């Protein structure tokens, strides 16, 4: 079952970010740990499109959904990430309906958008299908997530959520609180008000609420789950490796 299928059933989907990993092994590790999906972070890492596609294509059959965060809204980044095997996108810095509409156009085939036709893709296991069926299947299976990271995006969350083709509004907590002038203050009332505003827009238009940037804070995570969040970016490969390594070193130092 894909992450999109689980979200349609109202289940919680947990995602792990990939910034330093360069091989499919990390997706296997994430799947073994119990994650539902991984996303390759092309916005905040030098990872190449070729490596991104290798990881995404390799995820198929592992029971874990491959997503990509492209470095920009550019249509070529969006289409090439999807053609390379991604089953969904996490598009950063979407602040209004016009931007969201352009992203839908790049990520969806007609009649929802204007994505260029590739034919058989890694996302379908290169299965040969009639073109119309290929387009309908990929439109249905692709998870399109836009990130809410600015005060304008919060103010316009309703118009973004209203767009057909958008599946999720994902609050980027760290960028948003920085834009709000409260960097790192994840319990600030301004950020809480933003969470609530986006949650209302999602509920009104039947879209999923997602949250990133709050790793390890289970009390806050529970509050956001109560608001309706069903997609959480729990952490990334760098933070997990550093955290586990730090804990081991500290334990060993105490022995001496």
C-alpha positions as CSV (number, residue, x, y, z in Angstrom):
1,X,0.0,0.0,0.0
2,X,1.4,3.4,-1.0
3,X,1.6,6.5,1.2
4,X,-1.3,8.0,-0.8
5,X,-3.4,4.9,-0.3
6,X,-2.8,5.1,3.5
7,X,-3.7,8.8,3.6
8,X,-6.9,8.1,1.7
9,X,-7.8,5.7,4.5
10,X,-7.0,8.3,7.2
11,X,-3.9,6.6,8.4
12,X,-0.8,8.3,9.7
13,X,2.1,8.4,7.2
14,X,5.6,8.8,8.5
15,X,8.3,10.1,6.2
16,X,12.1,10.1,6.5
17,X,14.2,12.7,4.6
18,X,17.4,11.8,2.7
19,X,20.2,14.4,2.3
20,X,23.5,12.5,2.5
21,X,22.6,9.0,1.5
22,X,23.5,8.1,-2.0
23,X,22.4,4.4,-2.4
24,X,19.2,2.4,-2.1
25,X,20.3,0.8,1.1
26,X,19.0,3.8,3.1
27,X,15.5,3.2,1.7
28,X,15.7,-0.4,2.8
29,X,16.8,0.8,6.3
30,X,13.9,3.3,6.4
31,X,11.4,0.5,5.4
32,X,12.9,-1.8,8.0
33,X,12.5,0.9,10.6
34,X,8.8,1.2,9.8
35,X,8.6,4.4,7.7
36,X,6.0,4.6,5.0
37,X,7.9,6.8,2.7
38,X,11.2,8.6,2.1
39,X,11.9,11.9,0.3
40,X,15.1,12.8,-1.5
41,X,15.8,16.4,-0.5
42,X,17.2,18.1,-3.7
43,X,16.5,21.5,-2.1
44,X,19.0,21.2,0.7
45,X,21.6,18.8,-0.6
46,X,23.9,18.5,-3.6
47,X,22.4,15.1,-4.5
48,X,22.1,14.6,-8.3
49,X,19.0,13.9,-10.3
50,X,20.6,10.6,-11.5
51,X,21.1,9.5,-7.9
52,X,17.7,10.7,-6.9
53,X,16.1,8.6,-9.7
54,X,18.1,5.5,-8.8
55,X,16.9,5.7,-5.2
56,X,13.3,6.3,-6.3
57,X,13.2,3.5,-8.9
58,X,14.7,1.1,-6.3
59,X,12.0,1.9,-3.8
60,X,9.4,0.2,-5.9
61,X,8.9,-3.3,-4.5
62,X,10.2,-2.4,-1.0
63,X,6.8,-1.3,0.3
64,X,8.0,2.3,0.8
65,X,6.9,5.3,-1.3
66,X,9.6,7.4,-2.9
67,X,9.1,11.2,-2.9
68,X,11.3,14.1,-4.1
69,X,11.6,17.6,-2.9
70,X,12.8,19.5,-6.0
71,X,15.0,22.5,-5.7
72,X,12.4,24.9,-7.2
73,X,9.0,25.2,-8.9
74,X,10.6,24.8,-12.3
75,X,8.5,22.5,-14.5
76,X,11.6,20.6,-15.8
77,X,12.7,19.7,-12.2
78,X,9.1,18.5,-11.4
79,X,8.6,16.4,-14.6
80,X,12.1,14.8,-14.5
81,X,11.8,13.8,-10.8
82,X,8.5,12.1,-11.6
83,X,9.7,10.6,-14.8
84,X,12.7,9.2,-12.8
85,X,10.4,7.2,-10.5
86,X,9.2,9.4,-7.8
87,X,5.6,8.6,-6.7
88,X,5.1,12.1,-5.3
89,X,6.6,15.6,-4.8
90,X,7.1,17.8,-1.8
91,X,7.3,21.2,-3.5
92,X,8.9,24.0,-1.3
93,X,7.8,27.6,-0.8
94,X,4.4,27.7,-2.3
95,X,2.8,30.9,-1.2
96,X,-0.3,31.4,-3.3
97,X,-2.9,29.8,-5.6
98,X,-1.1,30.9,-8.8
99,X,2.1,29.2,-7.8
100,X,0.2,26.0,-6.7
101,X,-1.8,26.0,-10.0
102,X,1.5,26.1,-12.0
103,X,2.8,23.2,-10.0
104,X,-0.3,21.2,-10.7
105,X,0.1,22.0,-14.4
106,X,3.7,20.6,-14.3
107,X,2.9,17.5,-12.3
108,X,-0.4,16.3,-13.7
109,X,-1.3,15.1,-17.1
110,X,-4.4,16.6,-18.9
111,X,-7.1,17.3,-18.1
112,X,-5.7,18.4,-14.7
113,X,-2.4,19.7,-16.0
114,X,0.0,19.8,-18.9
115,X,2.8,17.4,-18.0
116,X,4.6,16.0,-21.0
117,X,4.0,12.4,-21.8
118,X,6.9,10.0,-21.3
119,X,5.1,6.6,-21.6
120,X,6.2,3.7,-19.4
121,X,8.1,4.9,-16.3
122,X,9.9,3.5,-13.3
123,X,6.8,4.6,-11.2
124,X,4.8,1.9,-13.1
125,X,7.6,-0.6,-13.3
126,X,7.9,0.2,-17.0
127,X,4.6,-1.7,-17.6
128,X,3.3,-1.3,-21.1
129,X,-0.1,0.3,-20.9
130,X,-2.4,2.3,-23.3
131,X,-1.3,5.9,-23.1
132,X,-4.7,7.1,-21.7
133,X,-4.5,4.5,-18.9
134,X,-0.9,5.4,-18.2
135,X,-1.8,9.1,-17.7
136,X,-4.9,8.3,-15.6
137,X,-3.0,5.9,-13.4
138,X,-0.1,8.3,-12.8
139,X,-2.4,11.2,-12.1
140,X,-4.2,9.0,-9.5
141,X,-1.1,7.6,-7.9
142,X,1.1,10.7,-7.7
143,X,1.1,12.4,-4.3
144,X,1.4,16.2,-4.8
145,X,2.4,18.0,-1.7
146,X,3.0,21.8,-1.5
147,X,4.9,23.3,1.4
148,X,3.4,26.2,3.4
149,X,6.4,28.2,4.6
150,X,5.5,31.9,4.5
151,X,2.9,34.2,6.2
152,X,1.4,34.8,2.7
153,X,1.0,31.0,2.3
154,X,-0.9,30.8,5.6
155,X,-3.1,33.7,4.6
156,X,-3.8,32.1,1.3
157,X,-4.0,28.5,2.5
158,X,-7.7,28.4,1.6
159,X,-7.1,29.2,-2.1
160,X,-4.2,26.7,-2.3
161,X,-6.2,23.9,-0.7
162,X,-9.1,24.6,-3.0
163,X,-7.1,23.6,-6.1
164,X,-7.9,20.3,-7.7
165,X,-4.7,18.2,-8.1
166,X,-3.2,19.3,-4.8
167,X,-3.2,16.5,-2.2
168,X,-1.6,18.0,0.8
169,X,-0.5,21.2,2.5
170,X,2.7,20.5,4.4
171,X,3.7,23.1,7.0
172,X,7.5,23.7,7.0
173,X,7.8,24.7,10.6
174,X,11.3,26.0,10.6
175,X,11.1,28.2,7.5
176,X,7.7,29.4,8.6
177,X,8.7,30.4,12.1
178,X,11.8,32.1,10.6
179,X,9.6,34.1,8.2
180,X,7.4,35.0,11.2
181,X,10.3,36.5,13.0
182,X,10.4,33.7,15.7
183,X,13.2,31.3,14.5
184,X,13.3,28.1,16.5
185,X,10.3,29.0,18.6
186,X,8.1,26.1,17.7
187,X,5.7,26.6,20.6
188,X,5.1,30.3,19.8
189,X,1.4,31.4,19.5
190,X,2.1,32.8,16.0
191,X,3.1,29.4,14.8
192,X,0.2,27.7,16.5
193,X,-2.2,30.1,14.9
194,X,-0.6,29.3,11.5
195,X,-1.0,25.5,12.2
196,X,-4.7,26.1,13.0
197,X,-5.4,28.2,9.9
198,X,-3.8,25.7,7.5
199,X,-5.6,22.8,9.3
200,X,-9.0,24.6,8.8
201,X,-8.2,25.1,5.0
202,X,-7.3,21.4,4.7
203,X,-10.5,20.2,6.5
204,X,-12.7,22.6,4.4
205,X,-11.4,21.3,1.1
206,X,-10.7,17.6,2.0
207,X,-6.9,17.9,1.8
208,X,-4.3,16.2,4.0
209,X,-2.5,18.3,6.6
210,X,1.2,17.5,6.9
211,X,3.9,18.8,9.2
212,X,7.7,18.9,9.1
213,X,10.4,20.4,11.2
214,X,9.3,19.1,14.6
215,X,11.4,16.0,15.2
216,X,11.5,14.5,18.6
217,X,8.8,16.8,20.2
218,X,6.1,14.2,20.9
219,X,3.9,16.6,22.8
220,X,3.8,19.0,19.9
221,X,3.4,16.1,17.4
222,X,0.4,14.9,19.4
223,X,-1.2,18.4,19.3
224,X,-0.8,18.5,15.6
225,X,-2.2,15.0,15.2
226,X,-5.2,16.2,17.1
227,X,-5.5,19.1,14.7
228,X,-5.8,16.6,11.9
229,X,-2.2,16.1,10.7
230,X,-1.8,12.7,9.0
231,X,1.7,13.1,7.5
232,X,4.8,13.8,9.5
233,X,8.4,14.2,8.5
234,X,9.9,12.6,11.5
235,X,13.6,13.3,10.7
236,X,16.3,12.7,8.2
237,X,19.3,10.5,7.6
238,X,21.8,13.2,9.0
239,X,19.9,13.8,12.2
240,X,19.4,10.1,12.9
241,X,23.0,9.2,12.3
242,X,24.3,12.2,14.3
243,X,21.9,11.5,17.2
244,X,22.6,7.8,17.4
245,X,26.4,8.4,17.1
246,X,26.3,11.2,19.8
247,X,24.4,9.0,22.2
248,X,26.8,6.1,21.8
249,X,29.9,8.4,22.2
250,X,28.4,9.9,25.3
251,X,27.7,6.5,26.8
252,X,31.2,5.3,26.1
253,X,32.8,8.4,27.5
254,X,30.9,7.8,30.8
255,X,32.5,4.4,31.1
256,X,36.0,6.1,31.3
